[in-house]
Amino acid sequence: MPGLVIAREVLIEAPAEVVWRTITEPGQMSQWFADRVELVIEPGAHGYMGFGDQGGPVVVETVDPPTRFSFRWNHPRGEEPTAGNSMLVEFTLTPEGEERTRLRVTESGHELRDWPDAEKQRYADEHQEGWAEYLDRLAAVLAKGQQG
């Protein structure tokens, strides 16, 4: 099902190093993403992200500053996240000049789950919309920081 791809991209008016800090430091992440972030940015590190009354454990997968960061989430309680039982969120940063960064976020794994097609599509639609909102918030936070 081609509609299952979850990918968003935004051009941010900030250097890659600034964007990197904003997407990886818990205090910065809570300004635009999860309201509760307990995370150490090291491959294999276990943490938690909370979104109001929802949230759950996350496991850091890739840390390649300042170009790539990924983590797995939405895996069954009590299981280690793997390619078949969790979602992978990947951030890719590409500098465009010295003061701009293209940020691409992809989320995958839902298409591999043992869910009915309608459930996979619902997840993709909700998260595609959610990532658009979060990236708009991120760009706004960074624009405010650049002005101040």
C-alpha positions as CSV (number, residue, x, y, z in Angstrom):
1,M,0.0,0.0,0.0
2,P,1.8,3.1,-1.2
3,G,-0.2,5.5,1.1
4,L,1.5,4.0,4.1
5,V,4.7,6.1,3.8
6,I,5.1,8.6,6.6
7,A,7.6,11.2,5.6
8,R,7.8,15.0,6.2
9,E,10.4,17.5,5.3
10,V,10.9,21.1,6.3
11,L,13.5,23.8,5.6
12,I,14.5,25.5,8.8
13,E,16.3,28.8,9.1
14,A,19.0,27.6,11.4
15,P,22.4,25.9,11.1
16,A,22.4,22.0,11.3
17,E,24.2,22.1,14.7
18,V,21.3,24.2,16.2
19,V,18.7,22.0,14.7
20,W,20.6,18.9,15.9
21,R,20.5,20.2,19.5
22,T,16.8,21.0,19.3
23,I,15.9,17.5,18.1
24,T,18.1,15.6,20.5
25,E,18.4,17.4,23.8
26,P,15.5,16.5,26.1
27,G,15.0,20.1,27.3
28,Q,14.8,21.3,23.7
29,M,12.6,18.4,22.6
30,S,10.0,19.2,25.1
31,Q,9.5,22.7,23.5
32,W,8.2,21.3,20.3
33,F,7.7,17.5,20.5
34,A,6.9,15.4,23.6
35,D,6.1,17.2,26.8
36,R,8.0,14.7,28.9
37,V,11.4,13.5,27.5
38,E,13.7,11.2,29.4
39,L,16.4,10.3,27.0
40,V,20.2,9.8,26.7
41,I,21.3,10.2,23.1
42,E,23.4,7.1,22.8
43,P,22.7,4.1,20.6
44,G,20.9,1.4,22.6
45,A,19.8,3.9,25.3
46,H,16.4,3.3,26.7
47,G,14.2,6.3,27.5
48,Y,10.6,7.6,27.6
49,M,8.6,10.2,25.7
50,G,5.2,11.4,27.0
51,F,2.5,13.2,25.2
52,G,0.0,14.3,27.7
53,D,-1.7,11.1,29.0
54,Q,-0.1,9.0,26.2
55,G,3.5,8.0,25.7
56,G,5.9,5.1,26.3
57,P,9.4,3.8,26.1
58,V,11.8,4.6,23.3
59,V,15.1,3.1,22.4
60,V,17.8,5.2,20.6
61,E,19.0,3.5,17.4
62,T,21.3,5.9,15.4
63,V,23.3,8.9,16.6
64,D,25.4,10.5,13.9
65,P,25.7,14.3,14.8
66,P,24.7,16.5,13.2
67,T,23.2,14.5,10.3
68,R,21.2,11.5,11.6
69,F,19.2,10.5,14.7
70,S,16.8,7.7,15.0
71,F,14.8,5.9,17.7
72,R,12.3,3.1,17.9
73,W,8.9,3.4,19.7
74,N,5.5,1.9,19.9
75,H,6.7,-1.6,20.7
76,P,4.9,-4.2,22.9
77,R,5.4,-3.7,26.6
78,G,8.2,-6.0,28.0
79,E,9.7,-6.6,24.5
80,E,12.9,-5.1,23.0
81,P,12.0,-3.1,19.9
82,T,12.9,-4.8,16.6
83,A,12.1,-4.2,12.9
84,G,8.9,-6.3,13.2
85,N,7.4,-5.0,16.5
86,S,8.1,-1.3,16.6
87,M,8.2,1.9,14.6
88,L,11.4,3.6,13.5
89,V,11.6,7.4,13.5
90,E,14.5,8.8,11.6
91,F,15.6,12.4,11.4
92,T,18.0,13.4,8.6
93,L,19.6,16.8,8.5
94,T,21.0,18.3,5.4
95,P,22.7,21.7,5.6
96,E,21.7,24.2,2.8
97,G,24.2,26.9,3.2
98,E,25.5,28.0,6.6
99,E,22.2,29.2,8.1
100,R,19.6,26.8,6.7
101,T,18.9,23.1,7.3
102,R,16.6,20.7,5.5
103,L,15.1,18.3,8.0
104,R,13.4,15.1,6.9
105,V,11.5,12.9,9.3
106,T,10.4,9.4,8.3
107,E,8.5,6.9,10.4
108,S,8.4,3.3,9.3
109,G,7.5,-0.1,10.7
110,H,3.7,0.1,10.8
111,E,3.6,-1.5,7.4
112,L,5.3,-4.6,8.8
113,R,2.9,-5.0,11.7
114,D,0.4,-7.8,11.8
115,W,-2.5,-5.3,11.6
116,P,-5.4,-5.1,9.2
117,D,-4.7,-2.7,6.2
118,A,-7.3,-0.2,7.5
119,E,-5.4,0.0,10.9
120,K,-2.0,0.5,9.1
121,Q,-3.6,3.3,7.0
122,R,-5.1,5.0,10.0
123,Y,-1.7,5.0,11.8
124,A,0.0,6.4,8.7
125,D,-2.6,9.1,8.2
126,E,-2.5,10.2,11.9
127,H,1.2,10.2,12.1
128,Q,1.7,12.0,8.8
129,E,-0.6,14.7,10.1
130,G,1.1,14.7,13.5
131,W,4.6,15.1,12.1
132,A,3.5,18.0,10.0
133,E,2.3,19.7,13.2
134,Y,5.4,18.9,15.2
135,L,7.8,20.1,12.4
136,D,5.8,23.4,12.2
137,R,6.3,23.8,15.9
138,L,10.0,23.0,15.6
139,A,10.5,25.6,12.8
140,A,8.6,28.2,15.0
141,V,10.8,27.4,18.1
142,L,13.9,27.8,16.0
143,A,12.7,31.0,14.3
144,K,12.0,32.5,17.7
145,G,15.5,31.5,18.9
146,Q,17.1,33.0,15.8
147,Q,15.3,36.3,16.4
148,G,16.2,36.5,20.1
